């Protein structure tokens, strides 16, 4: 049996406001959410995965949004140990970049 491909609903970017508050900019393709009659459901289950293919400085999204058909989602059940380690590594690098951006040039 062929594994069903997840439906990509959109993308999400992590941003920083002028007053240094973190927020997310989200873009959703409503045509993929609509049913066959053109109606959009009241509740939509979406999951977000880090975009591992994003290159530093690019305009690619930080996260990819997919339709979530599962009743309960546990990321540890769905991804390999290698992928979990990669997620930790990518998150660590992101945190380091954010901390470096906050650095005022003070060496301590």
C-alpha positions in Angstrom: 0.0 0.0 0.0 1.4 3.4 -1.0 1.8 6.0 1.8 -0.6 8.9 1.4 1.2 12.2 0.7 0.5 15.0 3.2 -1.5 17.9 1.7 0.5 21.2 1.9 -1.8 23.9 3.2 0.7 26.8 3.3 3.7 28.2 4.9 4.8 30.2 8.0 7.6 32.6 8.6 9.1 33.6 12.0 9.4 37.4 12.3 10.6 39.9 14.9 8.6 43.2 15.4 10.3 46.6 15.8 9.9 46.3 19.6 11.6 42.8 19.5 8.4 40.7 19.9 8.4 37.4 18.0 5.4 36.7 15.8 4.5 34.5 12.8 3.4 35.4 9.4 1.2 32.7 7.9 0.1 32.1 4.3 -2.7 29.5 3.7 -3.9 28.2 0.3 -7.7 28.3 0.9 -8.4 26.4 -2.3 -6.8 23.3 -0.8 -8.9 23.7 2.3 -12.3 24.0 0.5 -14.5 21.0 0.1 -16.0 20.0 -3.3 -18.7 22.7 -2.9 -16.3 25.5 -2.2 -17.0 25.6 1.5 -14.3 26.1 4.1 -14.7 24.0 7.2 -15.1 25.7 10.6 -12.2 23.8 12.1 -9.0 23.0 10.2 -6.3 20.8 11.7 -2.9 21.9 10.6 0.6 20.8 11.6 3.8 22.7 11.0 7.2 21.3 10.2 10.5 23.1 10.2 11.7 23.8 6.6 15.0 22.1 6.7 15.8 23.1 3.1 15.7 26.9 3.9 19.0 28.6 3.4 20.1 31.4 5.6 18.9 34.7 4.3 16.5 33.3 1.8 12.8 34.2 1.6 11.7 30.6 1.9 9.3 29.9 4.8 10.6 28.8 8.2 7.8 26.2 8.5 5.6 24.3 6.1 2.0 23.8 7.0 0.2 20.5 6.2 -3.2 19.0 6.7 -3.3 16.9 9.9 -5.7 14.0 9.6 -4.5 12.2 12.7 -6.6 12.1 15.8 -3.6 12.7 18.1 -0.2 13.7 16.9 3.0 12.7 18.6 6.0 13.9 16.6 8.2 11.3 18.3 6.0 8.5 16.8 6.3 9.8 13.3 9.9 10.7 12.8 13.2 8.8 13.0 15.8 9.3 15.7 18.1 10.8 13.1 15.4 13.3 12.1 14.8 14.2 15.8 18.5 14.9 16.2 18.5 17.1 13.1 15.5 19.0 14.5 17.4 19.7 17.7 20.5 20.7 15.7 18.5 23.1 13.5 16.7 24.6 16.5 20.0 25.0 18.3 21.4 26.9 15.3 18.3 29.1 15.1 18.6 30.0 18.8 22.3 30.8 18.4 21.5 33.1 15.4 18.8 34.9 17.5 21.2 35.3 20.4 23.9 36.6 18.1 21.5 39.1 16.6 20.7 40.4 20.1 24.4 40.7 20.9 25.4 44.4 21.3 29.1 43.8 20.8 29.7 43.4 24.6 32.3 40.5 25.1 30.7 39.2 28.3 
